[in-house]
Amino acid sequence: MSAVPKIKEILIDSIGSDINYLLDQLVDHEQVVKLIETSVIDQPSQVVGDGKVIKTGYSSQLDEVRSDAGSAIDYISRLEADERKRTGIKSLKVSYNKVFGYYIEVSKSNISLVPSNYIRRQTLTGSERFITPEMEEYESRVLSAKDKINELEKTIYKKICIELSDSHDNVLKTAAVIAYIDVVRSLGEVAVLNEYVKPKLNNKTSIVIKDGRHPTVEKLVPHGEFVPNDSHISNDDAQLIVLTGPNMSGKSTYIRQVALIVLMAQIGSFVPASEAKIGLVDRIFTRVGLNDDIAVGQSTFMVEMVETASILNQATDKSLIVLDEVGRGTSTYDGLAIAQSIIEYINGNSKLNCRTLFATHYHELINLAEVFPRIKNYNVRVSENEDSVVFLHNIVPGAATRSYGIHVAKLAGLPAEVINRADHILAELESGGRPKAQSKDIINYRQLPFEFTESKLMENIKNMNLENMTPLEAITKLYELKQVAENNNENNRKKS
């Protein structure tokens, strides 16, 4: 509340028709601020009544009690030094416990030095405990003061709260306005720092995004490396997008970023794109990720089906649906059948018929675009070399021709013998055959040439005398080793 005047100054300096009404709702709370600043400690205790909430100077009665307690505590804190000096007992101690309160403890060897005004309270094995009439008096003052402080502080605090409650409505209104300003300012800062643009909202059924980006994923990669993508979805033509492409290529990121851009636009935020025209949606439905609900005995596939059923039963023609790999939790044919049926239902049901992004590995689904004019195929571009692929993360019209699952497995570090065997099995499956199981002996036999070549190459490297090599000799040797490695890989590939 004390910042309200400064906030109003900032708003006046950047005044515009869009924020005029904020100035009218921001009320100065001088009396409330003054009351809190004069009555409550800046860093108060969590417990009201322990004497550490109400400021000194606010209540003369509380200050007087505190002063009385302070003088008593000062007396007790000085007592040990004073008594040591008076009695000559250097080991004398003044302590406190909940049973006896404050007491003086003297060792048995110094009992003869104890003054006559000491009153014995307790005998221990190696010491005696005493009190004095003065100690009892000051202890009583301390305990009495604590009770008074507790009662007074609670009473004063309650009175302050009652007084503040008179400004209840205005305080809540101010809190709401400041919260709104905080949200808008935060969205503005994010928009400026990340080069967002102002989306254009309309009541049409299309979503057109140019150079769209994922607002969080782009922050996880080096600046400028995130690949932006265009999007065009419409109930009239491209109503359902079937997105195919390999794992790790960016399918999930793409469909999520479209949903996030729509959501950001509808909460009043600028969006990560160079241009965006968003037809308003009533709800965004998503089915992404894999989760088992063990607590209620539901498998991954059951959870997926329950969530998908909820979407199909609640979505309208104004909704946006994002489905990622629906049907993968069961057998291939079951999953494919369910996925195709879901697509046909969304596309053909007049009550549903809404904008949908459907990412899948079932390449058979791309044939639906030939039958249903409002279903469109898109895929993630891949640059394929002889033995490797590069995911370009660029979404383009058309269907993916391959899944590149074996290439992904190779990138993940699966053993070479597993990758080679998978290539053979895939080739047999694609030719319509049924691959036969391979014996362990054959697997080991095919691995031997690789192990032998690898060990010889390592031996050559270990025998290099790097300390005595010139830079030119080192480069030459490295080139030779590279040639040997490439030749060995080619020979192993031909043998396998």
Secondary structure, 3 states (H helix, E strand, C coil): CCCHHHHHHHHHHCCCCCCHHHHHHCCCCHHHHHHHHHHECCCCCCCCCCCCCECCCCCHHHHHHHHHHHHHHHHHHHHHHHHHHHHCCCCCEEEEECCCEEEEEEEHHHHHHCCCCCEEEEECCCEEEEECHHHHHHHHHHHHHHHHHHHHHHHHHHHHHHHHHCCHHHHHHHHHHHHHHHHHHHHHHHHHHCCCECCEEECCCEEEEEEECCCCHHHHCCCCCCCCEEEEEECCCCCEEEEECCCCCCHHHHHHHHHHHHHHHHCCCCECCCEEEEECCCCEEEECCCCCEHHHCECHHHHHHHHHHHHHHHCCCCCEEEEECCCCCCCHHHHHHHHHHHHHHHHHCCCCCCEEEEECCCHHHHHHHHHCCCEEEEEEEEEECCCCEEEEEEEEECCCCCCCHHHHHHHHCCCHHHHHHHHHHHHHHHCCCCCCCCCHHHHHHHHHHHHHHHHHHHHHHHCCCHHHCCHHHHHHHHHHHHHHHHHHHHHHHHHC
